């Protein structure tokens, strides 16, 4: 059920951290059953692919699955005045979870 836009959610609403998404758990399990076969196909393309692009793409996919995708850095220079920030924004900057009750 979608929550009305602009309305705060009740404390504790939603899926808890670490709980798998039930909608995709079955799909993930099915895909994992074919993981070894898919990896063997990628290995074959990386070794014997007809084009350099296919071999590079297969090798990249294998590395991504083995070691994770490389981190991407983002260079952002955001200028925002503290007076423009909401109390929640300031709480986040202070390392406080704005959804939890705090004495103010």
N, C-alpha and C positions, 0 to 999 in steps of 0.2 A: 504494500500500500504506500503510495507516495504521500509524503508529509507536505502540508500546505507551505508554500514558499513564504519565507519571512517569519515563520513561526518557529520558536525554539523547540527542539525535541526534548522529551522528558529524559531525565537522567537515567542512564542504563539502556536507552533505546538502541536498537540495531544489533548487528552481529558483533559478538565480542572478538577481540584480537585473538588470532590463532585458530578460530573456528573456521573450517573450510566452507566455501560457498557450495551449498547443496545442489544448486542448479547446474554447476559445472563439474561436480565431483565424479559423476558417472561418465561423462565425456572424457575427463582426464584419465580415469582408470582404463577406459577402452583404448585410448591413445597410447597409454603406457604398455599395454599388451603388445603393441606393434612397434615399440621403440627400438628393439634390437634389429628387427628387419629394416626399419627406416634408416638406422645408423649404417647398416651394411650397404644399403643403396647409396647413401651419401659417400661412403668410403669408396665405392666402386666408381662413382662419378668423379670424385676428387682424383682418383688414379687414372681413369680411362675416359674421362669426358671428352666429347668431340671438340669443344671450344675452351679457350683459356678462361672465359667468363664463367662457364659452367663449373670448371675445376676450382676456380677461386671461390665461387659462391658456396660450393659444397664444403670446401676446406674451412671457410669462415663459419659455416653452420656447425660443423663438427667442433671447432674451437669454442664457439659460443656456448655449446651445450656442455662441453667438458670443463671450461674455466669461467663461464659467465661472460656476458657482453662487456666490452671495455667501458669504463666510466666516461661519461661525457661531462665536460666542464661547461659551465654557463657563466659568462662574464656579464654581470648585471650591475648597473650603477643606478640605484633607485634613490631618488631624493624625495623625502616626504617629511613634513614637519610633524613633530610630536603633537602639536595642537590639532592637527587634522586627524589623528588616530582615535579610534574608539577605545573604550576601556578594555575590551577583549583584545584589541591589537597590542595595547600596552602590556597586558598580562602575558601574552605570548612572548613579547620581547624580554620580559622579566623572568621567563621560564615557568610561568604559572599556567596551569590548565584552566582556561576560562569557563569550562563546563562544570568544574567542581566548585562546591561551596567554599568560600574563604571569608574570613573576617576582614572587613575593610575599615 
